[in-house]
Amino acid sequence: MAGPRWGQAAGALALSVSPVCIDLSDADAGTASAYRCPLAVPALVLLALPEYRREGRPPRRQVPYGLAGGALFAGDMLLWAKAITEVGAGPSTVLVNVQVVLVPFLAWVVDHQRVPCRFLLWLPVLLEGVVLTGGLFEKGASGSDPTAGTVHAVLAALSYSGFLFLLRRGGLEGHVRTTYALVICVSTVVSALGGAVWGTLDLAPSWRTLGWPAVVALSSQIVGWLLVAVNSPRLPSHIGVVLLLLTPVGALALGAFVLGERPTPAQWLGCGLIMLSAYVTTGGAPGNRDGGGP
């Protein structure tokens, strides 16, 4: 599984560029979420065409994965983009990556996959890491409103986890690029509607506001998430989510280097607790050779 692991890792690192670019764009949550998806659609359609011609239409049972996954992804983007300005680029991405717990939980409830006892034992430590990383008790934490940012990031984590679960499930039957292109098309519509309802959608954005989401579209929508969509179905679910933790690591480094963010010692400790808990709770994954399918 060296190939899928490297592909998943590369996709995770590509995703770490997103929070910094959104922060640099000065765009609000609705605008940033609404424009990053449609900018990627033409390239994704072109990439999906060879697969569509080769494999034909996806099975009907696979379409709901794309529809629901796209709606959840849009919700994740709207909430996460809001959290970036409130709690900081790096910490917001770490908070969203509580998916390392939620995705195995979904697999347990829906697919009846066994959850290791170490997961339950380390859950309090992981939650403590989330609280510390969010800077709830730190006046010097990055971001304008760490408390609200933590709430928005946790809600984004719920949407994100559902999206990851459906993305992997949808890719188990093939038609990966076609299903992923459907996900982004649905996300385009839902995020635009959400931005309009939220009252934050800019219908006449500046070139700067469009330019940085274009970088996000290239790094995340076209490269990062497509790599994850292709490789995650080929990996056991525990390995897939652990490799995605490279995203917050990269985002923290980029946030500090590019944006001048200064996470407090408590925030760094929280990040360490999240990473340690994730490592321990998924430590048995490499030995799983069954593919982790439902």
ChimeraX attribute file (.defattr): number of C-alpha atoms within 10 A of each C-alpha:
attribute: neighborCount
match mode: 1-to-1
recipient: residues
	/A:1	12
	/A:2	8
	/A:3	11
	/A:4	18
	/A:5	18
	/A:6	14
	/A:7	19
	/A:8	30
	/A:9	23
	/A:10	19
	/A:11	28
	/A:12	28
	/A:13	22
	/A:14	24
	/A:15	26
	/A:16	29
	/A:17	22
	/A:18	27
	/A:19	26
	/A:20	23
	/A:21	24
	/A:22	28
	/A:23	19
	/A:24	16
	/A:25	17
	/A:26	14
	/A:27	25
	/A:28	20
	/A:29	25
	/A:30	26
	/A:31	28
	/A:32	32
	/A:33	31
	/A:34	26
	/A:35	24
	/A:36	28
	/A:37	28
	/A:38	21
	/A:39	20
	/A:40	25
	/A:41	20
	/A:42	14
	/A:43	15
	/A:44	22
	/A:45	18
	/A:46	13
	/A:47	16
	/A:48	19
	/A:49	15
	/A:50	13
	/A:51	16
	/A:52	17
	/A:53	9
	/A:54	9
	/A:55	12
	/A:56	12
	/A:57	14
	/A:58	16
	/A:59	10
	/A:60	8
	/A:61	8
	/A:62	19
	/A:63	17
	/A:64	15
	/A:65	23
	/A:66	25
	/A:67	20
	/A:68	18
	/A:69	29
	/A:70	28
	/A:71	23
	/A:72	26
	/A:73	27
	/A:74	32
	/A:75	24
	/A:76	28
	/A:77	23
	/A:78	27
	/A:79	23
	/A:80	30
	/A:81	29
	/A:82	25
	/A:83	33
	/A:84	29
	/A:85	23
	/A:86	24
	/A:87	29
	/A:88	30
	/A:89	32
	/A:90	27
	/A:91	36
	/A:92	33
	/A:93	29
	/A:94	27
	/A:95	31
	/A:96	26
	/A:97	29
	/A:98	25
	/A:99	28
	/A:100	27
	/A:101	22
	/A:102	19
	/A:103	23
	/A:104	24
	/A:105	18
	/A:106	16
	/A:107	19
	/A:108	14
	/A:109	12
	/A:110	10
	/A:111	13
	/A:112	12
	/A:113	16
	/A:114	11
	/A:115	16
	/A:116	13
	/A:117	9
	/A:118	14
	/A:119	19
	/A:120	12
	/A:121	12
	/A:122	17
	/A:123	16
	/A:124	12
	/A:125	15
	/A:126	24
	/A:127	17
	/A:128	16
	/A:129	26
	/A:130	26
	/A:131	18
	/A:132	24
	/A:133	32
	/A:134	34
	/A:135	27
	/A:136	18
	/A:137	14
	/A:138	16
	/A:139	10
	/A:140	11
	/A:141	25
	/A:142	24
	/A:143	22
	/A:144	14
	/A:145	19
	/A:146	27
	/A:147	18
	/A:148	16
	/A:149	28
	/A:150	26
	/A:151	16
	/A:152	24
	/A:153	33
	/A:154	24
	/A:155	18
	/A:156	31
	/A:157	27
	/A:158	19
	/A:159	23
	/A:160	27
	/A:161	27
	/A:162	21
	/A:163	26
	/A:164	23
	/A:165	21
	/A:166	21
	/A:167	27
	/A:168	24
	/A:169	18
	/A:170	24
	/A:171	23
	/A:172	18
	/A:173	12
	/A:174	17
	/A:175	21
	/A:176	23
	/A:177	23
	/A:178	25
	/A:179	27
	/A:180	27
	/A:181	26
	/A:182	23
	/A:183	27
	/A:184	27
	/A:185	22
	/A:186	22
	/A:187	29
	/A:188	25
	/A:189	17
	/A:190	21
	/A:191	30
	/A:192	24
	/A:193	16
	/A:194	21
	/A:195	22
	/A:196	16
	/A:197	11
	/A:198	12
	/A:199	12
	/A:200	16
	/A:201	23
	/A:202	18
	/A:203	8
	/A:204	9
	/A:205	14
	/A:206	11
	/A:207	9
	/A:208	13
	/A:209	21
	/A:210	19
	/A:211	18
	/A:212	23
	/A:213	27
	/A:214	22
	/A:215	19
	/A:216	29
	/A:217	23
	/A:218	20
	/A:219	21
	/A:220	26
	/A:221	28
	/A:222	24
	/A:223	19
	/A:224	25
	/A:225	20
	/A:226	22
	/A:227	22
	/A:228	27
	/A:229	24
	/A:230	22
	/A:231	23
	/A:232	29
	/A:233	24
	/A:234	22
	/A:235	25
	/A:236	19
	/A:237	25
	/A:238	24
	/A:239	23
	/A:240	25
	/A:241	26
	/A:242	23
	/A:243	21
	/A:244	23
	/A:245	24
	/A:246	22
	/A:247	23
	/A:248	28
	/A:249	20
	/A:250	18
	/A:251	25
	/A:252	25
	/A:253	16
	/A:254	20
	/A:255	25
	/A:256	16
	/A:257	12
	/A:258	11
	/A:259	15
	/A:260	11
	/A:261	18
	/A:262	17
	/A:263	23
	/A:264	17
	/A:265	13
	/A:266	18
	/A:267	24
	/A:268	18
	/A:269	16
	/A:270	26
	/A:271	27
	/A:272	15
	/A:273	21
	/A:274	28
	/A:275	21
	/A:276	15
	/A:277	24
	/A:278	24
	/A:279	17
	/A:280	13
	/A:281	23
	/A:282	21
	/A:283	16
	/A:284	13
	/A:285	17
	/A:286	12
	/A:287	9
	/A:288	13
	/A:289	10
	/A:290	9
	/A:291	15
	/A:292	18
	/A:293	15
	/A:294	13
